């Protein structure tokens, strides 16, 4: 009986200690390290405009205005819904998928003034697995530059410079290709356009 009680007590103590360490000490330690070393990332990689939070660098948003760079198509909920992240689950032989891609290609060429012979990047017409991929390929961004420059009144060189600034490299140089963060890019372009308008008003 004493042996049983001793084993029971040992189990209870071990359970309590592990709960404190795993559910208390460890999360607080990791949270503290994150706040000290990576505060921006630890708090959601939030993007602000004029002091207001407009989104996260990690989540795509549905930009459709001609003056903005457009993200990848999304199959998350009704589109870009963070509560319904996911792909369409349509296979390569799905006629619905094929028809959807053809429609996206035609729309992309029309929006950006491209000829019927211009190759369209795959990421411009297909949704990502999550439906919330915040990046587009550099090629995709380059094809949108003339449209955005025309609509914002900025030079193509100025828009291209912002594309370069919003381009993220793969973590540690591995694990993927460089991508352009659409939200960061559009917020930066709004800021550049606002400064330009203010400067012209003062003249």
C-alpha positions in Angstrom: 0.0 0.0 0.0 2.8 2.4 0.9 4.5 1.6 -2.5 1.2 2.4 -4.3 0.8 5.7 -2.5 4.4 6.6 -3.2 4.0 5.9 -6.9 0.7 7.9 -6.9 2.3 10.8 -5.2 5.3 10.8 -7.6 2.9 10.7 -10.6 0.9 13.7 -9.2 4.1 15.7 -8.5 5.5 14.9 -12.0 2.2 15.9 -13.6 2.0 19.2 -11.8 5.6 20.1 -12.5 5.2 19.3 -16.2 2.0 21.3 -16.4 3.8 24.3 -14.9 6.8 24.0 -17.2 5.0 23.1 -20.4 1.9 25.3 -20.0 3.5 28.1 -18.1 7.2 28.6 -18.0 8.0 27.5 -21.5 5.3 29.6 -23.3 6.2 32.7 -21.3 9.9 32.2 -22.0 9.3 31.8 -25.7 7.0 34.8 -25.7 9.6 36.9 -23.9 12.3 35.9 -26.4 10.1 36.7 -29.3 9.1 40.1 -27.9 12.8 41.0 -27.3 14.4 39.6 -30.5 11.5 39.7 -33.0 8.8 42.0 -31.8 7.3 42.8 -35.2 7.0 39.1 -36.2 5.9 38.0 -32.7 3.0 40.4 -32.8 1.6 39.3 -36.2 3.8 41.2 -38.7 1.2 43.9 -38.7 1.2 46.6 -41.4 0.1 50.1 -40.5 -1.0 53.1 -42.6 -1.4 56.5 -41.1 -1.3 54.9 -37.6 -4.0 52.4 -38.4 -3.5 48.6 -38.7 -4.5 47.6 -42.2 -3.5 43.9 -42.2 -0.6 41.5 -41.8 2.4 40.8 -44.0 1.5 37.1 -43.7 -2.0 37.3 -45.1 -3.2 38.3 -48.6 -6.0 40.7 -49.2 -8.2 41.2 -52.2 -7.0 44.3 -54.1 -8.9 44.8 -57.2 -8.5 48.6 -58.0 -6.5 49.4 -61.1 -4.0 51.5 -59.1 -3.0 48.5 -56.9 -1.0 45.4 -57.5 -3.3 42.4 -57.5 -2.6 39.3 -55.4 -3.0 35.7 -56.4 -6.5 34.5 -56.9 -8.0 33.0 -53.7 -10.2 30.0 -53.0 -10.4 30.7 -49.2 -14.1 31.0 -48.4 -15.5 33.7 -50.7 -11.9 34.9 -51.2 -9.1 35.8 -48.9 -11.1 34.7 -45.8 -8.6 33.9 -43.0 -11.2 31.9 -41.2 -11.6 29.6 -44.3 -8.1 29.1 -45.4 -7.7 26.4 -48.1 -7.5 25.7 -51.8 -10.1 24.7 -54.3 -9.1 21.0 -54.2 -9.8 20.8 -58.0 -7.5 18.4 -59.8 -5.6 19.0 -63.1 -8.3 17.2 -65.1 -11.1 19.3 -63.6 -13.0 21.2 -66.3 -14.0 23.8 -63.7 -10.4 24.4 -62.9 -9.4 24.7 -66.6 -12.2 27.1 -67.4 -11.4 29.2 -64.3 -7.7 29.5 -65.3 -8.6 30.4 -68.9 -10.9 33.1 -67.6 -8.2 34.4 -65.2 -5.7 34.5 -68.0 -8.0 36.5 -70.2 -8.8 38.9 -67.4 -5.2 39.3 -66.4 -4.2 40.2 -70.0 -7.0 42.6 -70.4 -6.3 44.4 -67.0 -2.6 44.8 -67.9 -2.9 45.5 -71.6 -1.0 42.4 -72.6 -1.2 40.7 -76.0 -2.7 37.3 -76.5 0.8 35.9 -77.1 2.2 37.2 -73.7 2.9 34.4 -71.3 1.0 34.8 -68.0 2.7 33.7 -64.7 1.1 30.7 -63.1 0.7 32.5 -59.8 -1.4 35.2 -61.5 -4.1 32.8 -62.4 -4.0 30.0 -59.9 -4.8 30.1 -56.1 -2.3 29.0 -53.6 -2.9 26.0 -51.3 -4.0 28.4 -48.4 -5.7 31.0 -50.5 -3.9 33.5 -48.4 -0.4 33.7 -49.9 0.8 37.3 -49.4 3.4 37.1 -52.2 3.3 37.2 -56.0 6.3 36.4 -58.2 8.6 39.1 -59.4 7.5 38.4 -63.0 3.9 38.8 -62.0 4.7 42.2 -60.4 6.7 43.4 -63.4 3.8 42.8 -65.8 1.6 44.9 -63.5 4.0 47.8 -63.2 2.9 49.7 -66.4 -0.8 49.6 -65.3 -0.1 50.7 -61.7 2.3 53.5 -62.9 -0.4 54.8 -65.3 -3.2 54.8 -62.7 -1.1 56.3 -59.9 0.6 58.9 -62.0 4.0 57.7 -60.8 6.8 56.8 -63.2 7.5 53.1 -63.9 10.9 53.6 -62.4 9.4 54.8 -59.1 6.9 51.9 -59.0 9.7 49.4 -59.9 11.8 50.8 -57.0 8.9 50.1 -54.6 8.5 46.6 -56.0 12.2 46.0 -55.2 11.7 47.2 -51.6 8.7 45.0 -51.1 10.5 41.9 -52.4 11.2 39.3 -49.7 14.0 36.8 -49.9 13.6 33.1 -48.8 14.4 32.4 -45.2 18.2 31.8 -44.9 18.4 32.0 -48.7 16.7 28.6 -49.1 13.2 27.2 -49.2 11.7 28.9 -52.1 11.9 31.9 -54.5 11.9 35.6 -53.9 8.4 37.0 -53.7 6.8 40.5 -53.7 4.6 41.2 -50.7 1.5 42.7 -52.2 0.1 44.4 -49.1 3.5 46.1 -48.2 3.9 47.2 -51.8 0.4 48.7 -52.1 0.7 50.5 -48.7 4.1 51.9 -49.8 2.7 53.1 -53.1 -0.2 54.9 -51.4 2.3 56.7 -49.2 4.5 57.7 -52.2 1.4 58.9 -54.2 0.2 60.9 -51.2 3.6 62.6 -50.8 3.7 63.4 -54.5 0.2 64.9 -54.3 1.1 67.0 -51.3 4.3 68.2 -53.0 2.3 69.2 -56.1 -0.3 71.0 -54.0 2.4 73.1 -52.3 3.8 74.2 -55.6 
